[in-house]
Amino acid sequence: MSVDDEILRGLYEHTLRGHAAEVRALTEQGIARGIPPLDLLFRGLLPALQEVGRRFELREYFVPEMLVSAKALQGALALLRPLLAETGATPTGKIVMATVKGDLHDIGKNLCNIMLEGAGFTVVDLGTNVPAEAVVAAVREHRPPLVGFSAFLTTTMSMFKVNLDALARAGLRDQVRVLVGGAPVTPEFARAIGADGYAPDANSTVRLARQLLAEVRPEVETAPEGALP
């Protein structure tokens, strides 16, 4: 096995285990050796995150394991992002993310953000306790094809519909696809309020985002087959 292959294998193994310091060091080593940033991303980092997502769906991994792996990936992305921009790599798409008004929970949303960024999306994170008017302003400013809403509390789930109605009043609803998720949310609830899709976890969020993006922008090229969750 060549040194470059050892670096890529190490990125995979350490990302899988959430070893942030090792992932960052190997990323720096790969950059110094001239390994293309896209190779570091698609041959080392993202396959590991795909495996993390697979284990999560099988209940072999849980949120803590998924979170530490995603944070390890985030450290590598901080190094790779400017290099990827220099190569002219086109982002997959843009998505505005927010935890709805009245809700301060953000672990799930933040995990989704990291995985979406790893999959090539530009994420505009509005944070927590976000009022509908802030969502409307962000959609006007950033013109994203996708918007994602999170709610952890049953008492804040109703804010999904408030946001959808606000987008409709602003004449923006037809311009975006809306994803919803969170602990108490169900596919039936998502359909009932008129959302375009529901994702139960971060892995599913990436798949759903890619699916919805393909509906509105079929010309957008995605990552190599098998490289993403």
C-alpha positions, -999 to +999 in steps of 0.1 A: +000+000+000+014+034-010+017+063+015-012+081-002-034+050+002-024+047+038-034+084+044-068+078+027-073+046+047-064+064+079-088+092+071-116+066+067-107+047+099-102+077+121-133+095+108-153+064+115-141+064+151-144+102+156-107+108+162-107+145+153-070+152+159-059+123+138-083+132+110-070+168+109-033+156+110-039+132+081-057+158+061-028+182+066-004+154+056-024+146+025-025+182+014+013+185+019+018+154-002-003+169-030-032+145-028-061+162-046-086+176-021-115+158-039-097+125-033-093+133+004-130+140+005-145+114-017-121+085-011-114+090+026-137+112+045-172+108+030-171+070+027-165+069+064-194+092+071-215+069+048-206+039+069-214+059+101-248+066+087-253+029+078-244+018+113-267+045+128-296+031+107-288-004+120-287+009+155-251-001+158-242+036+163-261+062+182-262+100+182-230+104+203-209+083+179-224+100+149-217+134+164-181+128+171-175+114+136-193+143+120-172+167+141-140+150+130-151+155+094-159+191+101-123+197+111-111+183+079-136+203+059-122+235+074-089+227+058-103+214+025-130+240+018-107+268+005-087+243-015-119+229-031-130+265-040-096+270-058-102+239-079-135+253-090-155+225-075-192+235-077-213+232-045-241+206-048-267+233-038-276+257-010-299+250+019-312+273+047-315+255+080-333+266+112-347+253+145-382+269+147-393+297+170-397+286+207-372+257+203-336+259+215-325+223+206-299+221+179-278+189+182-298+171+155-298+202+132-261+207+137-254+171+128-275+175+097-256+206+088-222+189+091-234+159+069-249+183+043-217+202+041-198+170+037-221+161+009-212+193-009-241+216+002-236+252+012-255+254+045-269+287+058-276+280+094-300+305+111-296+288+145-323+281+170-355+299+181-358+314+146-390+334+138-407+330+105-398+365+093-361+357+097-366+326+075-384+347+049-355+372+049-329+345+046-347+329+016-349+363-001-312+370+005-297+336-003-322+323-029-318+287-018-336+258-035-340+241-002-351+250+034-349+227+064-368+231+096-362+213+129-383+209+160-376+188+191-407+197+211-442+187+203-452+222+213-431+238+186-441+215+157-469+239+148-443+264+138-436+244+107-469+255+093-464+291+105-431+292+084-447+275+054-475+301+055-451+329+059-431+318+028-464+315+009-475+350+018-441+363+007-445+346-027-415+323-020-431+290-012-431+278-048-394+286-051-382+262-024-385+227-013-391+223+024-377+195+046-388+190+082-375+168+110-370+163+147-378+139+174-416+142+175-421+147+138-436+120+116-440+115+078-478+119+082-474+152+100-450+165+073-476+156+046-504+171+065-488+206+068-477+206+032-439+200+036-421+185+007-403+159+027-395+144+061-362+130+073-358+111+106-320+116+109-290+133+094-282+105+070-317+106+056-315+144+054-287+142+029-305+117+008-337+137+009-319+170+001-303+154-029-336+140-041-355+173-037-327+193-053-328+170-083-365+178-087-359+215-089-324+215-105-319+183-125-289+199-142-269+200-109-241+175-108-238+155-076-208+137-061-195+104-076-219+075-072-213+057-039-194+085-024-222+099-004-249+085+020 
